[in-house]
Each structure stands twice: as structure tokens, then as C-alpha cells.
């Protein structure tokens, strides 16, 4: 059976006006003008071909038809409201699927994630660590953290952290027979290399040594690693000196697992970005996680006392 449903806006206007017996109060509730309420009610009456109000100079009265219509219409709108609130409550909580670059997940996000669970226990975050750019139109993912230049058409993009690059090593390498006191000491130590990939043109050891004015060091020697988390772990294990991205080593430097033996620190054109489909960016659980990520990044930049 085909439903015989009048347009929703006139129904809402009539129901509000009927409850208040006032076009003015209905307009205030629905945040429209009094004239709009009057027009919508007249549209409903014309659609039904039934008079719902008796209009007097300074007051309204419901007709018998209006009095019969109002309770059932109010009940129906209340049910729609309750169903919508239940739907939003489900969307506010539950599973939130995040796609994160592997090293960012391991070195920055996961160590902090317990803080989000404490703040939002109603949201379960599922982390998918991958260096492949997620396709939001195809993959079952709500949002992501990407590393690049920030140009992502069709997505809401918020900068999380700007990156710099500098050497890091285990504190143990500051001691020993050939301590790391100055950049030229690198000739006596193993250089650890990260394979950035074709899409990322970040400073490597050759660029860093040139910026430091160091000669006599073979910038290509030493083992390579597919992810920053691996080269940083090798550095923590005293296997050599790594070029670190500032976005990934904050906690390790703070804990003393790594140290920056000297400069210079080089800028990059790359940063970490929080991304999500523009149409879904303000869904409550996506907004909650994005706001928390930005708070965490801001705390990382705040000076400690």
C-alpha cells in the first residue's frame, strides 16, 4: 500500500503551532519566521483539503480535524526523534576504523592510544597500519593519518605535525672508544638508512652530511630499512646512527632511549595529516578522534617545565 504522506516541513510547522496554539512560538521553536509557519500550515491545509485551525485576530484554535490530527502526529514525530537519537547514539560510539602509516602507528599513535580510551571508553579504535593510501570510497575505513604534502582532494585535511630530520642514536654511542661528539665522528660509526620510497623526497644522509659540512664520510654505507620504526629500533640497539623524523621520536627522546648527539636539524616539505571524507568529517566519533589527535600533537610541541 502506498503511503499518503504530506510534506514533512508543513507537518512540523502544524504540529509545533498546534502544541503552542501560536505561530510565533512555533517559529521560535523551529528557528524560522512567523510568516514561514503560517505559509507551511496553509500548504498543509491545502494539501489535505481540510481546515486545521480557526484563526482569530489574536489567537488560534484547532478545528475538530486539527484536534484529531495533533496527538497522532505528535506521537509519530516523537518516534522519529527517538529513532534518530538512537541512531546517532550508535554512531557516536562503537568501532572507529583508522588507517595509519606503519611507522606513525608504531612510534606515535599506539603509545598514546590508551589516553584516548581513557577519555572516550565508548569508542573502540581499530588501527590498520599500512603505507598504502586508503580509498575511502572502497575501503571500510573512517579516517586516516597520512604522511605527505597535504593535497588530498575531496577530503577534510588537518595538519597534525610538521616534520624535521636530524641524527639520533643510543646514549651508549656517546661513550666508548670513539664517542659521538661532533658530525665528523660519523666516519667511525654505522649509518642507518630508511627507504623513503619514490613518492617521498626527504633529506637522506648525503643531504644531511652536506648541510653539516662533513666530508670523508661515505653517505651510502650501512644497512637500509623499509620503515622508520625499524631504523629507530636499530639505533636504540646501538647498531648505528639513524636520521630521525621529529614526528616519530618524541617519546624515545623523552624516555632517553635515543638522543640527538648534534645538529643540524633539516626541514622537510612533508607533514603528518589527519584526513577523512568531507561529508563524514563531523560525525561525532570522527570529530572526537580528530580533536584528540590534534590535542596530542599540540602537547608534543608545548615546552616542558
Secondary structure as the mmCIF struct_conf table of DSSP 4:
data_model
#
loop_
_struct_conf.conf_type_id
_struct_conf.id
_struct_conf.beg_label_comp_id
_struct_conf.beg_label_asym_id
_struct_conf.beg_label_seq_id
_struct_conf.end_label_comp_id
_struct_conf.end_label_asym_id
_struct_conf.end_label_seq_id
HELX_RH_AL_P HELX_RH_AL_P1 UNK A 8 UNK A 20
TURN_TY1_P TURN_TY1_P1 UNK A 21 UNK A 21
HELX_RH_AL_P HELX_RH_AL_P2 UNK A 23 UNK A 30
TURN_TY1_P TURN_TY1_P2 UNK A 31 UNK A 31
BEND BEND1 UNK A 32 UNK A 32
HELX_RH_AL_P HELX_RH_AL_P3 UNK A 34 UNK A 48
TURN_TY1_P TURN_TY1_P3 UNK A 49 UNK A 49
BEND BEND2 UNK A 50 UNK A 50
STRN STRN1 UNK A 53 UNK A 55
BEND BEND3 UNK A 57 UNK A 58
STRN STRN2 UNK A 60 UNK A 62
HELX_RH_AL_P HELX_RH_AL_P4 UNK A 64 UNK A 92
BEND BEND4 UNK A 93 UNK A 93
STRN STRN3 UNK A 94 UNK A 100
HELX_RH_AL_P HELX_RH_AL_P5 UNK A 102 UNK A 104
HELX_RH_PI_P HELX_RH_PI_P1 UNK A 105 UNK A 109
HELX_RH_AL_P HELX_RH_AL_P6 UNK A 110 UNK A 119
TURN_TY1_P TURN_TY1_P4 UNK A 121 UNK A 122
STRN STRN4 UNK A 123 UNK A 129
BEND BEND5 UNK A 131 UNK A 132
HELX_LH_PP_P HELX_LH_PP_P1 UNK A 133 UNK A 134
TURN_TY1_P TURN_TY1_P5 UNK A 136 UNK A 138
BEND BEND6 UNK A 139 UNK A 140
BEND BEND7 UNK A 142 UNK A 142
STRN STRN5 UNK A 143 UNK A 148
BEND BEND8 UNK A 149 UNK A 150
TURN_TY1_P TURN_TY1_P6 UNK A 153 UNK A 154
STRN STRN6 UNK A 155 UNK A 168
STRN STRN7 UNK A 169 UNK A 169
HELX_RH_3T_P HELX_RH_3T_P1 UNK A 171 UNK A 174
BEND BEND9 UNK A 175 UNK A 176
TURN_TY1_P TURN_TY1_P7 UNK A 177 UNK A 178
BEND BEND10 UNK A 182 UNK A 182
HELX_RH_3T_P HELX_RH_3T_P2 UNK A 183 UNK A 188
BEND BEND11 UNK A 189 UNK A 189
HELX_LH_PP_P HELX_LH_PP_P2 UNK A 190 UNK A 190
STRN STRN8 UNK A 191 UNK A 194
TURN_TY1_P TURN_TY1_P8 UNK A 198 UNK A 199
HELX_RH_AL_P HELX_RH_AL_P7 UNK A 205 UNK A 212
TURN_TY1_P TURN_TY1_P9 UNK A 213 UNK A 213
BEND BEND12 UNK A 216 UNK A 216
TURN_TY1_P TURN_TY1_P10 UNK A 219 UNK A 220
BEND BEND13 UNK A 222 UNK A 222
STRN STRN9 UNK A 224 UNK A 225
BEND BEND14 UNK A 226 UNK A 227
HELX_RH_AL_P HELX_RH_AL_P8 UNK A 228 UNK A 236
TURN_TY1_P TURN_TY1_P11 UNK A 237 UNK A 238
BEND BEND15 UNK A 239 UNK A 239
STRN STRN10 UNK A 241 UNK A 245
HELX_RH_AL_P HELX_RH_AL_P9 UNK A 246 UNK A 255
TURN_TY1_P TURN_TY1_P12 UNK A 256 UNK A 256
BEND BEND16 UNK A 257 UNK A 258
STRN STRN11 UNK A 259 UNK A 259
BEND BEND17 UNK A 262 UNK A 262
HELX_LH_PP_P HELX_LH_PP_P3 UNK A 264 UNK A 265
STRN STRN12 UNK A 266 UNK A 277
HELX_RH_3T_P HELX_RH_3T_P3 UNK A 278 UNK A 280
TURN_TY1_P TURN_TY1_P13 UNK A 281 UNK A 282
BEND BEND18 UNK A 283 UNK A 283
HELX_RH_AL_P HELX_RH_AL_P10 UNK A 284 UNK A 301
BEND BEND19 UNK A 302 UNK A 302
HELX_LH_PP_P HELX_LH_PP_P4 UNK A 303 UNK A 304
#
